[in-house]
């Protein structure tokens, strides 16, 4: 089955760097797991809220508008048991991540997944796991 990005995903990609949008568009075609883009560009206030409650480890998030005028990060949740779930099994996030990483490879984009910050292909050596997070490194 081939999935497509829905209205919510498209809305949440507004203001996101076109390169990352292309990766997301290709990833949904490759993914065996349906997903939605839950968040793209973030306000400074929202970032501060996430930082204060420990959901983010930085105030220099790639979700904020960068020097080029675009956000460089998105958060993606898989569908599980018929609905979008942040608490879906890690395996569902991993399926989505594999599609994103494959799409990025096809497009020649340096992409980081929030469960593999050091980009070594492993998730068991990370101190902070942010499974929904993807960011481009320009």
Rosetta blueprint (number, residue, H / E / L):
1 X L
2 X L
3 X L
4 X L
5 X L
6 X L
7 X H
8 X H
9 X H
10 X H
11 X H
12 X H
13 X L
14 X L
15 X L
16 X E
17 X L
18 X H
19 X H
20 X H
21 X H
22 X H
23 X H
24 X H
25 X H
26 X H
27 X H
28 X H
29 X H
30 X H
31 X L
32 X L
33 X L
34 X L
35 X E
36 X E
37 X E
38 X E
39 X E
40 X L
41 X L
42 X L
43 X L
44 X H
45 X H
46 X H
47 X H
48 X H
49 X H
50 X H
51 X H
52 X H
53 X L
54 X L
55 X L
56 X L
57 X L
58 X L
59 X L
60 X L
61 X L
62 X L
63 X L
64 X L
65 X L
66 X L
67 X L
68 X L
69 X L
70 X L
71 X E
72 X L
73 X E
74 X E
75 X E
76 X E
77 X E
78 X E
79 X E
80 X E
81 X L
82 X L
83 X E
84 X E
85 X L
86 X L
87 X L
88 X L
89 X L
90 X H
91 X H
92 X H
93 X H
94 X H
95 X H
96 X H
97 X H
98 X H
99 X H
100 X H
101 X H
102 X H
103 X H
104 X H
105 X H
106 X H
107 X H
108 X L
109 X L
110 X L
111 X E
112 X E
113 X E
114 X L
115 X L
116 X L
117 X L
118 X L
119 X L
120 X L
121 X L
122 X L
123 X L
124 X L
125 X L
126 X L
127 X L
128 X L
129 X L
130 X L
131 X L
132 X L
133 X E
134 X E
135 X E
136 X E
137 X L
138 X L
